[in-house]
């Protein structure tokens, strides 16, 4: 397991039962996880990132994946997740049951 993956799993554990969210950003030093605050009004069912977190991630490097968790949920993207993934044009990594599931973006 990479340091980035360990950071993703630790963040998801800290946020539960709310959904965690963040970005994997490619920097000159390598890929790193940038945790974000879930600003959703219903954080145990949905995630939402602030525009400031998006900008902060873009300023640090190339965003290579959007990450969120489904604590107590299913290990695949919901219909709403898929719609948002296509809009973001990014791979999405989903944390569920202690594992990271990686979904490439296919319109």
HELIX and SHEET records of a PDB file:
HELIX    1   1 UNK A    3  UNK A   15  1                                  13    
HELIX    2   2 UNK A   51  UNK A   60  1                                  10    
HELIX    3   3 UNK A   79  UNK A   88  1                                  10    
SHEET    1   A 5 UNK A  30  UNK A  36  0                                        
SHEET    2   A 5 UNK A  21  UNK A  27 -1                                        
SHEET    3   A 5 UNK A  62  UNK A  69 -1                                        
SHEET    4   A 5 UNK A  92  UNK A  96  1                                        
SHEET    5   A 5 UNK A  99  UNK A 103 -1                                        
END                                                                             
